[in-house]
Amino acid sequence: MIMKIHDWPTGPYPARVRIALAEKNLQSRVQFVTVNLRKGEHKKPDFLAKNYSGTLPVLELEDGTFIAECTAITEYLEALDGPPTLTGRTPREKGVIHMMSKRAELELLDPISVYFHHATPGLGPDVELYQNPEWGFRQRDKALRGMHYFDAVLKQQPFVATETFSMADITVIGGLIFAGLVELPIPAECEALQAWYARMQERPSVKNRLSISAPAMAAD
Ligand SMILES: N[C@@H](CCC(=O)N[C@@H](CS)C(=O)NCC(=O)O)C(=O)O
């Protein structure tokens, strides 16, 4: 069964799904369709019909179902087959992983996204129709506080949620990929976060995320 993933290869949110796919070894079961964010293709009616929120990535199943939101897509991939490796095996693991992944969105990844769209040129004037730089800079500061929070967590344990790699690690990785794109470095004092990120970047799923599948097809 071949699924499609509508994405923008270098995007931080699409990276979350690319990493999950590689961790689950499902790369050969998807084709990528590139949606050009800089041209605003994700805000056009054709794409909004697939995802009302106008964001990437979106998973398209063979029966025509569209699943948006990285967490939902990861849950789908996890349930597809093979043992659960990303979203937890026990009720406790599932609860903690979900909480920490959501926390990584709320405190790190999403604030950096708001900073990017509001306080930098973002996707360019044709796409960024409303910008509020003050809100953007506040969100940048929130993300920096989030980095300190995850640094404190990683001083205590090897991974973000549990004793093993999980979806929560992937979400923090997405946040730090975005931080790199907007040139928001991890503060020097956040040594545990830096060391963890260096380890994460050595994982094949993270290192090879841009070349995990057949070349992107033209959008259809
Ligand atoms: N909550 C969504 C956020 C997805 C998201 O913001 N994706 C970025 C791509 S890196 C996007 O589509 N940005 C375009 C925009 O917001 O205009 C998810 O988890 O999938």
The ligand as a Tripos MOL2 file, in Angstrom:
@<TRIPOS>MOLECULE
LIG
   20    19     1     0     0
SMALL
NO_CHARGES

@<TRIPOS>ATOM
      1 N1          0.2770   21.7390   14.0900 N.3       1 LIG1
      2 C1          0.7630   21.4310   12.7510 C.3       1 LIG1
      3 C2          1.7260   22.5370   12.3120 C.3       1 LIG1
      4 C3          2.2730   22.3050   10.9410 C.3       1 LIG1
      5 C4          3.0290   23.5130   10.3800 C.2       1 LIG1
      6 O1          2.9650   24.6420   10.8980 O.2       1 LIG1
      7 N2          3.7330   23.2570    9.2870 N.am      1 LIG1
      8 C5          4.4690   24.2850    8.5910 C.3       1 LIG1
      9 C6          5.4970   23.6360    7.6850 C.3       1 LIG1
     10 S1          7.0730   23.5150    8.3850 S.3       1 LIG1
     11 C7          3.5450   25.0540    7.6860 C.2       1 LIG1
     12 O2          2.7340   24.4600    7.0030 O.2       1 LIG1
     13 N3          3.6830   26.3760    7.6630 N.am      1 LIG1
     14 C8          3.0120   27.2040    6.7370 C.3       1 LIG1
     15 C9          2.1740   28.2600    7.3620 C.2       1 LIG1
     16 O3          1.8640   28.1750    8.5660 O.co2     1 LIG1
     17 O4          1.8130   29.1830    6.5930 O.co2     1 LIG1
     18 C10         1.3680   20.0410   12.7220 C.2       1 LIG1
     19 O5          1.7880   19.5470   13.7800 O.co2     1 LIG1
     20 O6          1.4260   19.4010   11.6580 O.co2     1 LIG1
@<TRIPOS>BOND
     1     1     2 1
     2     2     3 1
     3     2    18 1
     4     3     4 1
     5     4     5 1
     6     5     6 2
     7     5     7 1
     8     7     8 1
     9     8     9 1
    10     8    11 1
    11     9    10 1
    12    11    12 2
    13    11    13 1
    14    13    14 1
    15    14    15 1
    16    15    16 2
    17    15    17 1
    18    18    19 2
    19    18    20 1
@<TRIPOS>SUBSTRUCTURE
     1 LIG1         1 GROUP 0 **** ****
